[in-house]
Amino acid sequence: MIEIDGQTRLLGIVGWPIEHTLSPAMHNAAFAALGMNWAYLALPVPPRQLGTALLGMVALGFRGGNVTVPHKQAVMPYLNDITKSAQAIGAVNTIVVKENGRMVGHNTDWMGFLAALREKSFEPRGRRALVLGAGGAARAVAYALARSGRQVVILNRTLLRAQALVEHLAPSVPASSLSSRPLSHDALAEEAARADLLVNTTPVGMWPHEEASLWPDTVPFPHHLVTCDLIYRPRETKLLRQARRAGAEIINGMGMLVRQGALAFRLWTGHPPPLEVMRAACEQALGKNRTSRISR
């Protein structure tokens, strides 16, 4: 247990809702394992109070924190500085508060995603990827893959949103590395046949709708297609079951969660993160919250 006192350095995650985030369990376990007098809190912040909450964190001496839905884009105007990668992605998930009180926005999601792929021995460089969705998570994933891979195709039910994502990322990635199409069964099957990697960034298949999948049951799943689902509850979504049964390699969202958290941990503390301690804490927290909605 962390014993909070007048010397404790504070961090927190702002989101709405935030009740069942795994980040406090992950980071507090890391601090305890390293004997560090730090504490990480869950901070429920409704959208209309976001700016006030950030100023309050600085006033209270917080060293930084994380940002989760729905604030990853909305937080940017309130920050003093934003890293180039976070600006390119158009979203911030990590804040570092400097000694002078200036707030610096980072995005560790994209690097955490790449680290999670490589942890499973998948090297995206030169590969063709298919990304499902065009929300905040898709921004980080598409940016990471377009920088590393050969071609990234974004499929989204609302084509205008996918096109807007491509236009936003285009100045920061190699020319012609991104394209978009409306999501349909035909488009999904056609693009998957040509891709090396499929990434689901949507909430389809998340608890409590565990029997939902964007892949149609009537279409054979490509056995060559490495399949990643950013959902980690359940640990194996229907999409991942479909891929596994076809003989494809599968990756769930736990690796990205831990890796992006580890990168943030190093930014705040300057210490190497205890990855296995953080992973075990997330797994334990998931086991305790089987009937609750989980967020980062």
C-alpha positions, -999 to 999 in steps of 0.1 A, spaced: 0 0 0 11 35 -8 13 58 23 4 93 11 21 121 30 32 157 24 60 145 1 39 123 -22 40 133 -58 6 132 -75 -6 121 -109 -41 114 -122 -62 104 -152 -90 127 -163 -120 112 -182 -157 110 -181 -167 84 -170 -136 72 -152 -148 49 -124 -133 17 -137 -100 28 -154 -71 4 -150 -45 31 -150 -44 37 -112 -40 0 -104 -12 -2 -131 8 29 -120 3 25 -82 16 -11 -84 46 2 -103 53 29 -77 49 4 -48 73 -21 -65 100 6 -69 94 21 -34 85 55 -49 65 80 -30 41 87 -58 3 82 -61 -20 80 -92 -57 90 -89 -88 86 -111 -103 121 -117 -138 122 -131 -141 154 -151 -172 163 -171 -164 180 -204 -175 215 -193 -151 214 -164 -120 202 -183 -101 235 -183 -108 242 -146 -97 207 -137 -64 211 -155 -56 244 -138 -66 228 -105 -41 199 -111 -13 224 -116 -23 245 -85 -23 213 -64 12 203 -75 3 174 -97 33 162 -118 11 153 -147 -13 126 -157 -32 108 -185 -62 119 -206 -88 95 -217 -122 97 -235 -138 121 -242 -110 146 -236 -80 135 -258 -87 162 -284 -105 187 -263 -76 190 -239 -52 204 -264 -62 241 -263 -55 242 -226 -19 230 -228 12 252 -230 32 230 -253 24 199 -274 49 175 -289 51 172 -327 38 137 -327 8 146 -305 1 176 -328 3 154 -359 -20 128 -344 -44 155 -331 -48 139 -297 -30 139 -263 -31 111 -238 -3 121 -214 5 154 -197 38 163 -180 37 193 -157 70 211 -156 85 227 -125 74 261 -137 38 248 -140 38 246 -178 17 217 -191 32 196 -220 10 173 -240 24 140 -253 9 110 -271 22 77 -260 -5 57 -276 12 54 -310 45 43 -296 28 19 -272 9 4 -301 41 -3 -321 58 -17 -290 28 -40 -284 31 -53 -320 68 -59 -318 63 -76 -284 43 -102 -304 71 -104 -330 51 -84 -357 73 -58 -375 50 -33 -393 77 -19 -415 68 -25 -452 35 -41 -444 0 -32 -456 -25 -25 -428 -62 -22 -425 -76 0 -397 -113 -2 -386 -127 30 -372 -117 67 -373 -119 79 -337 -92 89 -313 -75 55 -311 -76 52 -348 -56 84 -351 -27 71 -331 -28 37 -348 -30 51 -383 -2 75 -376 21 48 -362 14 24 -391 17 51 -418 51 61 -404 63 25 -403 44 6 -430 38 6 -467 1 14 -469 -27 20 -444 -64 18 -454 -90 32 -430 -125 17 -431 -152 36 -413 -190 36 -415 -190 74 -419 -167 80 -449 -164 117 -442 -148 110 -408 -123 86 -423 -114 111 -450 -110 139 -424 -86 116 -405 -65 109 -437 -64 147 -445 -52 155 -409 -25 129 -409 -13 134 -445 12 162 -438 30 141 -412 34 107 -429 49 95 -462 30 106 -493 2 82 -504 6 60 -474 -30 66 -463 -64 60 -479 -100 55 -468 -131 37 -478 -166 33 -464 -169 3 -442 -190 -25 -457 -188 -63 -458 -175 -62 -494 -149 -35 -487 -137 -53 -455 -133 -87 -473 -116 -71 -503 -91 -50 -483 -84 -78 -458 -74 -102 -486 -46 -77 -495 -35 -67 -460 -9 -81 -436 -24 -66 -405 -60 -58 -393 -66 -35 -364 -100 -29 -348 -100 5 -330 -138 6 -326 -157 -5 -294 -175 -33 -314 -171 -65 -294 -164 -48 -260 -183 -60 -229 -212 -63 -226 -217 -68 -263 -192 -96 -266 -209 -114 -294 -206 -85 -318 -180 -83 -346 -174 -62 -376 -163 -94 -395 -193 -111 -411 -199 -147 -401 -206 -156 -438 -172 -146 -450 -141 -168 -445 -114 -151 -424 -80 -148 -441 -56 -171 -423 -26 -149 -432 -40 -118 -415 -24 -108 -382 -54 -94 -362 -52 -69 -334 -81 -57 -314 -75 -28 -291 -102 -41 -268 -89 -60 -238 -122 -68 -221 -130 -95 -230 -94 -106 -235 -105 -124 -267 -133 -107 -286 -154 -124 -312 -132 -108 -339 -101 -124 -324 -119 -158 -320 -128 -156 -357 -92 -149 -366 -78 -176 -343 -101 -203 -356 -89 -194 -392 -53 -199 -380 -44 -162 -379 -22 -147 -353 -41 -126 -328 -32 -96 -304 -55 -81 -279 -54 -46 -264 -36 -54 -231 -1 -49 -246 -9 -14 -259 -24 -4 -226 7 -15 -206 32 -2 -232 16 33 -235 14 34 -197 51 25 -194 61 53 -217 41 78 -197 57 64 -165 92 72 -178 82 107 -189 69 115 -154 95 99 -133 126 94 -154 128 58 -141 125 25 -162 90 12 -158 85 -23 -143 65 -37 -172 56 -71 -157 44 -55 -125 22 -32 -145 8 -60 -166 1 -82 -136 -18 -53 -119 -40 -48 -150 -48 -85 -152 -57 -85 -115 -78 -54 -118 -97 -70 -148 -104 -101 -127 -119 -79 -100 -141 -59 -124 -157 -86 -146 -191 -69 -144 -179 -33 -148 -171 -12 -179 -133 -8 -181 -115 22 -196 -79 34 -198 
